Amino acid sequence: MTRISFTATAALLAFACAATDAFAHAQLEKAAPPVGGTVASPTEIRLEFSEGVEPHFSGVTLTSAGGASVPLGAAKTEASNPAVLIVPITKALTAGAYTVHWHAVSVDTHHTQGTFQFTVKP
Amino acid sequence: MSLLPIRLAAGSLACAFVAGGSVAADAHAVCGDRIFPATLAIDDPGVTDELTLPTAQWLPQNSGGVGELDVSGSWAKTIFPNLTLSAGTGPTWLHGPDGFGWDAIDTELKYQFMCIPGLEFMASLGFDVSWGGSATGAQTSAPNMYSPVLDVGLGFGALPTSMNYLRPFAITGEISTTTPGEAVWNGDQFATSFNWGFTLQYSLPYFNSHVGEIGNDFVKHLIPTVEFAFSTPTANAASGTWGTTGTVQPGIVYMADKWQLAVEAVIPVNGASGHGAGVVASLDLFLDDIFPDSIGKPIFSQSLPMFTGARE
């Protein structure tokens, strides 16, 4: 590797790290209920992304194992962390498997989506 | 884009993404739930703004029988959201006297014409040109090389959740033909060849967000990958060079939000492809994520026609 390559790479990495106003595709880092997890009936779905998201263009649907749609409240981001999207579950969930479909638009308008399941224990 | 290598060995076939040439990793791609990483031997099926710098490859003994070090860089720029123009080049050192040269500049126009989100399936067509006259030193002995390319990718996310542990898998594939602008150049014979290969990937980021939570922050960004890249002469090959050459490249990709780092072993499939395992590594910077409002966005915002599978 040449000295030029090292210098150029270092400069570009510095750009990447210093570009604090830039955002990437919002990827799901962590969820509650957890991806694939088993929990007591949750009161909200909490999705933690790798980047800040726009709540007005992001959202969640929740369906039961039978395909019935579960009513949810309006999505909002956590006041202290715009990378966390919170969606209230407006009624208690019965035991069984549920599927979360989420879509997110990061603040630079990149779109991502995903699906995961969790189970509510009896 | 594939940086099509121009090999010094006189009379040899002179193309393709096989062992013993300069290399370039290419853009990551998003379709539905799937993010295909940039892979090193087989191009991914998407287009985006991306800077690959550097890609470095070391081979203990290339197909010409000498040690080789390649360093290259490439830049892909979106003209439309689903059309990019990319360019790349870099130096090559061959072990021995007069072994240094700058590879030919390689350009590719690439059109992503399909993304079916629900199937995590995408495809693109490209036209790659290796500009022989732009090479220097030991790399000058080749004409222009022209390669139409088809790239496809399929994630396994559409599998039923009863097969959850298979859903992070994905495959990508690439076929192309490479035709020299001149069949004989400076007394050397250049073959037309059929290039083909595929990758098999297991995405732990996908596992973490679709199958089950991974507690370790490092592990959940890894994508174990194995690539298979081959080239078969189809016309005008010099005597003794008609066989298929290629490499198998097991490795791993670390995918962060704005960059990725990939490292792979380069294992030749036969003696005509080289001897001994080499190594290749590449750093990709996702310019669409780093500079979304300037050099990382398409020049024109309207996409060219793309099949999505959606009903009108």
Interface residues (C-beta under 8 A of the other chain):
Chain A: M1 T2 S5 A8 T9 L12 L13 F15 A16 A19 A22 F23 A24 H25 Q27 L28 E29 K30 A31 P34 V35 G36 G37 S50 E51 T99 D108 T109 H110 T112 Q113 G114 T115 F116 Q117
Chain B: V30 G32 D33 I35 L51 L53 P54 A56 V71 G73 P91 P117 G157 T161 N164 P205 N208 S209 H210 V211 G212 E213 K220 D257 K258 W259 L283 L285 F286 D288 D289 I290 F291 P292 D293 G296
